[in-house]
Amino acid sequence: MKYVGMHTQIERNNILSMLLLLLFPLIILATIWVFLALVNYLGTYTVDANGTMINHLDIHVVNGYFVSTVPWVVLGVGIWFVIAYFSNVYIIKHATGARPLSRRDNPRVYNIVENLCMSCGMEMPKINVVDDPQLNAFASGISRKTYTVTVTTGLLKLLDDDELAGVIGHELTHIRNRDTRLLVTSIIFVGIISTLMSMMVQMAYNIMLYGGGNRKDDNERGNGLGLVVILLVGFVCSAVAYFFTLLTRFAISRKREFMADAGGAELCGNPLALASALRKISGDPGLCNVKRDDIAQLFIVHPQSFSHGAMGFVNSLFSTHPKTEERIRILEQF
């Protein structure tokens, strides 16, 4: 078997990730076309001699609506994406309650980050800390000015220097491999689809709840029911799109966690220390005040508390993190 080095694997992962990222807008465009086609099919019919309605799909009409709709969708998604992309630093900081950490505040952490950065020739990122007893660390940011490594006070108290160096090395590897930028992008696209799903469900619910009372005539009632059907069709299309975006996010992220483990072990020079740290973190991962799964995807160990409920079950099936036991097993084989 041909040996594949780490740098070669990172390059392959980056190429694959860029190809997978292209799937996100393609999935959105495909969803729009399918939605328009279903609405056209359900709304276009003829009645045969027996009085039976036969639905038809007019491709030319669907394509016409699609061409006229796409520019508005691209503009809306583009604006949404740009705002979310460049505000992610504030969103993450606000959601986690992180605060900056200087050398004066904690020389131990600052020196570990500085030494690891010097050993691999990278610029030192910002360091944030969260006052939280749970064990957590994550990297965030989309550029050199915003790259940040965040740790919790609980993590700092429980891990020794070697274990902490392994964890920080893991997060620095995410930054070196541009994983944070990639994950932010995938999170935004998944968020767009899930928000559209929620909007359509809420709109259909409101129409059925508040629009079914005193109607003036049958035409209005028929229009209301027709709108509900359209929204339900949109929800089904969005749900399918959400499923495929989860698959894409899954494909992007899981290998990158293994690569970050390998990079962290290489930086700290002690794979067993990182394995020991992961074992400790897995006992109490997460942040007490963070209940959002999109933020939790950044954590070094994904909290199991996000796997409850129907949507949590789906997210757990396509988690961005492999099983911690498997990560520990591989590190102990170094």
QUIPEGI-V634913 format. One record per run of one state. SS is the DSSP state (H for helix, E for strand, L for the rest). FROM is the first residue (numbers start at 0). TO is the last residue. If there is no record, write none. Layout:
{{SS & FROM & TO} {SS & FROM & TO}}
This chain:
{{L & 0 & 4} {H & 5 & 42} {L & 43 & 43} {E & 44 & 46} {L & 47 & 51} {E & 52 & 54} {L & 55 & 57} {H & 58 & 85} {L & 86 & 86} {H & 87 & 95} {L & 96 & 97} {E & 98 & 99} {L & 100 & 105} {H & 106 & 119} {L & 120 & 124} {E & 125 & 129} {L & 130 & 133} {E & 134 & 134} {L & 135 & 135} {E & 136 & 139} {L & 140 & 146} {E & 147 & 151} {H & 152 & 157} {L & 158 & 159} {H & 160 & 175} {L & 176 & 177} {H & 178 & 209} {L & 210 & 216} {H & 217 & 267} {L & 268 & 269} {H & 270 & 280} {L & 281 & 283} {E & 284 & 284} {L & 285 & 291} {H & 292 & 295} {L & 296 & 297} {E & 298 & 298} {L & 299 & 302} {H & 303 & 306} {L & 307 & 307} {H & 308 & 316} {L & 317 & 322} {H & 323 & 330} {L & 331 & 333}}
